[in-house]
Amino acid sequence: LGSMFEPALERLHGSEQPAIVYVGDGAPTSGETSADALMDRMRRSLTGSRARFFAVGVGSEARHDLLGELTRAGGGMELRVDDPEQATDEALRLTSAIKTPTLTDVEVVLDSALDQPFFSATGKLSRGEELVLLARTHHALPSKVTIKGRVAGQDFTREYPLAVEASVA
C-alpha cells in the first residue's frame, strides 16, 4: 500500500489537479503495515505535491479506519463499496470529488509570529471545505489574513477579515 505513493506521483508530475485513487481492502500486507508508518510515508510522499489521495474501500472486511485517515491526510475522501450494487453510485461520487475545483499550494499569511500553528488541512482545500488554524501567539494579530494558492492552473490570492476566538484551550 505504501509503496504505491511515489510511482503514482511520478505519473502525475506536472498536473494541476492530480489525484491518486486506491481501490482495495486497505489491508497492508508488506512494507509499512502499521497506520502510523503508512501515514508518515504518505505525508513524505505528498509533501510539495498538488495530488490528493482518494480511496475506495471494497468489501465488508475493508480497513475503513486506515483508509479514512489516509484520505484525510491526503486531502481526498474515502468511499466504501460493501455490495456490488453500490459500485456505480460510489464511482459517480468519486468522479465528482476528483473534478471538484481544489485550491492547492495553500499558504496562510498573517504577518504575525505564531507559536505551534496547527492547520486542519494539508495544503489542499476542495470547494466547501474550510481551513481552521489553531495557534498561540504573544503578538497582536492583524485585522486580516491573506490566503494564497493555485486553482484551475492560476495563482490565487484573497484577503479575509480575521476572526479571533480566545480561550484557555
Stockholm file with secondary structure:
# STOCKHOLM 1.0

chainA/1-169         LGSMFEPALERLHGSEQPAIVYVGDGAPTSGETSADALMDRMRRSLTGSRARFFAVGVGSEARHDLLGELTRAGGGMELRVDDPEQATDEALRLTSAIKTPTLTDVEVVLDSALDQPFFSATGKLSRGEELVLLARTHHALPSKVTIKGRVAGQDFTREYPLAVEASVA
#=GR chainA/1-169 SS CGGGHHHHHHHHTTCSSCEEEEEECCCCCSSCCSHHHHHHHHHHHHTTCCCEEEEEEESTTCCHHHHHHHHHHTTSCEEEESSGGGHHHHHHHHHHHHHSCEEEEEEEECSSCCEEEEESSSSEEETTCCCCEEEECSSCCCSEEEEEEEETTEEEEEEEECCCCCCCC
#=GC SS_cons         CGGGHHHHHHHHTTCSSCEEEEEECCCCCSSCCSHHHHHHHHHHHHTTCCCEEEEEEESTTCCHHHHHHHHHHTTSCEEEESSGGGHHHHHHHHHHHHHSCEEEEEEEECSSCCEEEEESSSSEEETTCCCCEEEECSSCCCSEEEEEEEETTEEEEEEEECCCCCCCC
//
